[in-house]
Amino acid sequence: MKFLFTVCCLISLSAFADDRPNIVLIMADDMGRETVGAHGALDYKTPVLDKMAGEGMKFNHCYSLPLCTPSRVKIMTGKYSFRNYEGFGGLPQGEKTFGHALQKAGYETCVVGKWQLGGKHEQILGFGWDEYCLCNGVTPKDPKAKPLRQGKERYWYNSKIIANGKYYETDEIYGPDMVNEYACDFIKRQKDKPFFLYYPMILPHSPWAPTPLSESGDKSGKKICEVRYFKDNIEYIDHLVGNVLKALEESGQRENTVVMFTGDNGTGYAAYCNDSSTETKRFYSVNGDKHEELIAEAGEKSPKLKNTKPGKGEYMEGPVTRTSYGDVPGRKDTMLRDGTGVPMIVDWPKYREQYNEQGHSWDDLIDFSDFFATITELADTKVAYPVDGISFAPRLRGEGKNDRQFVFCHYWDFGRRAEGARDSIHDQRWKIYNDGSFFDMKNDPDEKQALKVEDLNEQGIMARGRLMASYHELRAMTLPVAKVSDFKKPPVVKKKKKSNKKKQK
């Protein structure tokens, strides 16, 4: 095995020039490409993101991994998952992130939002951050400290948000607003040197509950999840992005700030719900299968679950989004196009003239590993960390497309089970898995029927050969191959039991 790219250790003198851009990377949680108006959504209003796409650029083929933790590890380290994904909810100690790289380049670094990668104070700072305001598994420095407010619902009256080791004190009572407030404050405080803000958002991950802008719904902190609020969650994300842009404008930093917006994986699958959302089209399950995808039209009530789990809800539903290219159900946790295809919008006002001349919509391939390489190039710094990504910074400066020829996905499911690992590699149109199954994503985006080699036309045969060769170069394996895991389970170290017997003199 080898890394596709290794960036040598060097910080150029120009890295400290005043014209280096600020960088803001915003990543929504469970928000597929189909949910943004600029990417074809018909059900939701996303004027801020649509304007960013119209003035900056959108990339129609950006691909994450199917689940949050592996996507977060990949985007932060620039590595394919078979190299460094150890399991759900963790980032391996010793890994170098884009936070480290930009700290070294003289940037002020901050992360706000959902962390879920190991929550002790020193751990978080040790991954390249000068400051943070985070939730999901983050613990305060004082183990006896308690949050000021507490609700049963995930977002409302939930102040289990930790800022730099302490519970974040604010008048806000809605979690997404709390971290957004901190992000905007961080931006306004940066005057002396460039900054990097990484903002992995909390929304729109289930449970889907009303937002502060929802016209109806219980906002008391009561536990609630209904698909009808998914639309409100998407539109509130647009509002929160607008707050970030406003903070940049008010602080006089908008012109030379690169703002990127993406998502960590496809839209959420079916979740346990309090009630059936008859106001909208959706998919449901009666067997507790998150991907059963039985469709209920607006006006119809979904059947109740056959076996309701105590405290989970009587229904299991997920969002279906109408788009200009058809209806798209939430397919998080799958390696399908709609499980890994995420929004990608970038605006750098300094280069809008070039965007107006060259275009605002591109079909360049972007793999999640590419963000590391891109961000370090924008910061004019080179580091010794081996990465798999290819920088798309030239495209952001109006200098042309990147060189990526394929997107690679190595997925371990929720844990890291060697027997469950799968590989796929695709070039937008053609896709092949480690078992040799080959698909035409243009004509079969749901991958319902694998193509037979004997039925392929010349274009398909050539594409299959290219992808197989690329896979062999990357993984040193010749397709088809049954097992693709490089993982070796670490030995279990048994702790010695303490003896109650007194030591004899």
N, C-alpha and C positions, 0 to 999 in steps of 0.2 A: 504494500500500500504506500501511497505517497500523497503529499499535499499538492494540489494543483498549483498553488502559488505560495511563495514565502517572501515576506517583505523584509529587507535587510534593515539593520539597526542604524538609524541616522536621523537626526533632527536638523533640518536645514536652518540657516541663519534667518531666512525669510519667514520662518514659522512664527516669529515674534513681530512681524509687520502688523501695522494697524488695520490693514485691509482684509485680514482673515475674517471669514463670516462667523457669526453666531450660528449655532445649529440646534434646532428643536425637532425631536423625533417623537411623534404622538402615535401610539398604537392602541387601537380599541380592542376590547376583549370579547371575542365571539361575534365578529361583524364581517360577514363575507362581502365580496366585491359587489354583489347584486343589490346591496342596501343603499348605495349612494346614487343620487340622481345623475351625476356625471358619468356613472358607469351603467346607466340604463334603468335604474329603479323608477317605478311608477307610483308606488304607494306612499313614499315618505318625502318630506320636504327637507332638503339639505342645502339651503342657499349659500351658507358660508363655504362649505366644501366645493360646491359647484362653481362658485366664483373663483376659488383658489385654482381649480382645474382650468377654468376659462382664461385666467390671467397667467397662470404658470403652466403646468403640464400634468397630464394623467398618463399612467402606464397601465395598459390593459392586461398585462400578463405578469403580475407579481404573485409569487407563490411562497406560502409559509409551510409549516408542518401542520398535521391535522389536530394538534392539541396544544394547550397553552404552555406547559413547562418546556417541552422540547423546542417549541418555537422561540421562547424567551432565551433559552440557552444558546440556540443557534444564532439569533440576531445579535446577541451581546458578544459572542466569541468569534463569529465568522467561520465556524466549523460545522461540518456535516455531523449528524447525530451519532453515527457509529463510532466517532472518535471520542466523544466526551459526555454523552447523556447517560447518567447513572440511575435515573429514576424520577418519578413524579415528585415535584415540590422541592427540587434541589439543584444547586449549581456547584459542581465539584470545586473544592478548595484548591487554590493554586492556579485556576484558570485565569487568563488575562482577558479583560473585556475592553470594549471601546471606551469605557470610563477611564480605565488605566491609561490608554493611549492618549486621550485628550488631556488628562491631568499632566502627563509627561510633556505635552506640547504647550503647557501653560494656560490651559482653559480652566475656568471654574466649572465644576461638574455638579449636577443635581439630578436626582431621580425622584419622581412623585407618582403615586397611584398604587397599582397592584404589584406586589413583589413576588411572593410565593416561592422564594428560592433560598430559604434559610434565614431565620429572622433575628439573630442576635445583632446588637448594635455594632460591635467591632467587625462581625462578618460582613455586614452591609458596606460599611466604610471601606473594608478591605477589598471590595470589588471595584474600586475606582471612583468613589463618590465623596465629594466634599460635604454634601448635606443631602438629606432625604426627608420625605413625608410619605409614609407607606402603610398599607394594610395587607391582610392575608398572611398570617403566620409570623408577623413581626412582633417581637416582644420588647417591652420597655427595659431600660437599664435597671430600674427599681422593680423587683419582682412583686413587691407589696402594693405598688401603685394600681389604682383602679380607674377605669374610664369615667368621665363626668356624667355621661348619659348612656343609656342602654335600651335598645329596642329588640324585638324578636325578628323583625324584618331585616334583611341584609344591609339596606341602605339608609333607612330613616332612623333617626335617633340612635345612631350607631357610631360612637366616637372611638372605636378601637383602631384609631389611626395614630401611628407613632411618628413623630417628627424628631429626628436626631436623638432618639433614645427616650423621649418623653411623650406622653399622650398629648396630642395636638389640641391646644386650647383655642377655641374660636367660637363665635356666635352662631356659626353655621350648624345645622342639624342634619344635613343631607350629605352623606359620605363623599359622593362625587364632587360636590361643591367645595368640601373641605380641602381636598387635595388640589383642586383647580385654583382655589384661593392662594395656596402656598406657591403653586407654579407661577402665577401672575406676580406675586410678591417677589419671588426669586428673580424674575426677569427685570423688574423695576429697580432691583438693588444692584444690578450689574452695570457698572460704569467704567471700571478701570481696565478690564481685560475681557477677551471674548469668553463666551460661555457655551456649555453644552447642556441642554435640558432633555432628559429622556423621560417621557410621560406615558407609561403603560397604563391606560385608563381602566377604571373599574367597570364601567358600562360597556356593552349591554348584556353582560352575562346574566343568566337566570339566577334567581327568581325575577321575573318581569313584574315590576311594581310601578305605581304612578311616580312621575317626576314632579318637581316643583312647578313645572309649566303644564302639567296635566289638568284638564278641565274638571275631571272627576276622579274619584278613587280615594281610598283610605290612606292618609299620610301620617297616621298616628304612631307608626312603628310596629303595627300588627303584622304578623307573618302573612305574606300574600304573594301569589304568583299567578298571573293570568296573561295569556298571549296577547290580548288586546292592548296591553301596555308596551309591547315590543316597539311599536311605531313611535310612541312617546319617548322611549329610551334612545332610539336612533336619532330622533330630532333634538333630543337634549344633548347628545354628543356634539351635534353641529353647533349648538349654543355654547358649549364649553370651549370648543375650538375657537369660536368667535371671541371669547373672553381672552384667550391667549394672544390672538392677533391684535386685539385692542390694547393689551398691555405692551406689546411691542411698539405699536403706533405711539402710545402715550409716552413711552420712554425714549422715543426717537431712534429706535433700533430696527425698525421694520425693513428698511431698504436693504441692509446687508445681513439679513437673517434668513437662512435656509429652513423652511418649515416643511417637514415631511409628515404625511398621514398614511397609516396603513392599519392592518388588523392582524391579530395573532393566529387566527385560523378561520375556518368557515363559520357561518351563522350557527347558533346553538341548536342542538337536537331537541327532541321532545322532552319536556320536564314535567314533574308532578305539579298539577295546578289545582287551585281552590275551586275554580268553576270553569265551565266550558265557555270560550269566547266566541259566542255566536255572531258577533259583529263583523267578523273577518274570516276569510278563507284560511285554513290551517291544516296541519296534518296531526294525526293522533295515533295512539296505540291503545289496545284493549288488553294486551298481554304484558305490559311493562317493558316493551322493547323500544328503546329510544329511536331506533331507525325503522320502525315498522312502516311508517309513511302511508297510512290510510288517510285519504283526503276528505275533509269536511268543508262544504261550501258555506259562505256567509248565509245566516238564517237557519242553518242546521246545528243541532246540538250533538256533540260527540257522545258516543256510548261511554259509560263509566268503565273503569278498570275492572277486570274480572276478580282480581285479588288486590284489594286496596291495602297498602301498608299504613299502619298507624302513624298519624302525623304527617303523611306525605301528600294527601289530597286524593280526591276521588277520580280525577281525570289526568291524562297524560297527553299534552299537546305541545306543538312546536310551530314556529312561524313559517308561512309560505309567502314569498315576496313576488309580486307581479313585476316583470321587467319588459323591456323592449324586445327581448329575445326569448320570452316564455316565463312560466312560473318556476320559482326556485325554492325548494324546501331547505331548511337548515340541515347541513350535512357535516358539521363538526365531527371529528373522530373517524372520518373516512379519508381515504387517499384519492377520492374522486376530485374532479375539477372544482366542484362546489364545496369541497371540504378543505381545500388548500388555496383556492383562488381568493385573494384579498384585495381590498381597495389600495391604490397607490397614487397619491396626489402630492405634488411638490410645487412649492412656489418660492422663488428667490427674486424679489422685485428688481434687484440689480440687473437681472438678465431678461426682463420682460420684453425688451425690444427684440432680442434674438428669438424669443418664443413666438412673438407675433410674426416674425419673418419665416420661421422654420416650421411652426405648427405647435399645437398644444396636446395632441393625442398620439401616443406611440405604442408600438407593439413589441418593443424590446423585451427580452426575457430578463426578469429579475428574480433571483433566488434569495431567500432570506439571509444567506451567508454573505451576500454582496453589501449589506449595509455597513459592516465593519470596514471593509476596504474603501467604501465611498466616503464615510465620515472621516477616516484618517487622511484621505487625500484632500478633502475639503479643508481640513485643519492644517494642511501642509506639513504633515509629520509622517515619518516612516518608522516602523517599529519591527522588532525581531520576532514577533509572535507569528507562528505559522498559521495561515488561514486558507480557506477554500474559496473565498469570495472574489469577485471581479468588480472593480469600481465602476459605477455608472456616473461618477462626477463629471466626466467630459460631456455627457448629454445635458447635465444641469447647467453647464456653462455654454451651451449652444455649439459644442465642438463635434457632435456626432455620437453615434450609438456605441454601446459597450460590445465586448467580444463574446459574450456568453452564448453558447450554442445549445445548451440543454439545462434543465432544472432537475435536481436530484433530490429524492425524498427517501429517507431511511426512517422507518417508524416502528416504535416498540410498543405501541398501545399505551395504556395508562402506567404500567410499571416498566420494568426492563426485563422482559422474559425472552431469553434466547430463542425459545421455540416459537415465539410469536412475531419475531422481527421480519419485516418485508422491505424490499427496495423497489423503487420505480424511477425511471428516467424518461423525460419527454422533451419535445422541442416545440411545444404549443399544440401541434397537430397530432403527432404520432407518439405513442407511449408504450413502453414495455416494462414488465415486472420481472423480478428475479426468477420466477418460475417459467418465464418465456411467453406468458400471455401478452398479446399485442393488440392495441386498440387504436382506432381512428377517432380522436377526441372531437374533431370537427363534426362528424356525422353520428357519433355515438358518445356524447359527453357523459352519459350515465354508465358507460362501460357495461352494457348489457350483453354484448356478444363479442367475444374475442375473435380476432381474424385468423383464418387458417393460412399458413404460408403459401399453400398451393393456389389460393384464391387471390393473392396480392397482385396488384399491377406493378409496373416498373417503379413508380414513385414510392409505393409502400415498401417494396423490396429494398430499395436504396436507403430509405429512412430507417428501416429495421437494422440494416447493416451498420449504419452510422451510429445508432444508439447502442448497439451491442459492442462496437469498438470503443465508444466513450466509456461504457460501463467497465469494460475490461481494463482500460487505462486507469480508471479511478479505483476500482476494487480488486484488481488482479484476479478476477473470476470470469469464466466464460459461461455465458447464458446458454441454457437454463441451469440454475443452481438452486438446490433445495434450502440450504441454510446460509444465511448472510450475516449472522451475528459474530462480532469479534469479542463479545463480552465474556469475561471469565469471572464467575462469582467469587468474590473474595472469601478467604477462609474465615470461618466463624471462630472468634477468639473467646474461649470460655473463661469467665471471671472466676478466680479462686474464691471459694467461700471462706468468710472470716471465721476463725475458730473462737469459740467462747472460752476455751480452756486457757488458763493463765500460763504464761510462759514459765517453764521451770528454770531456776537459776542454775 
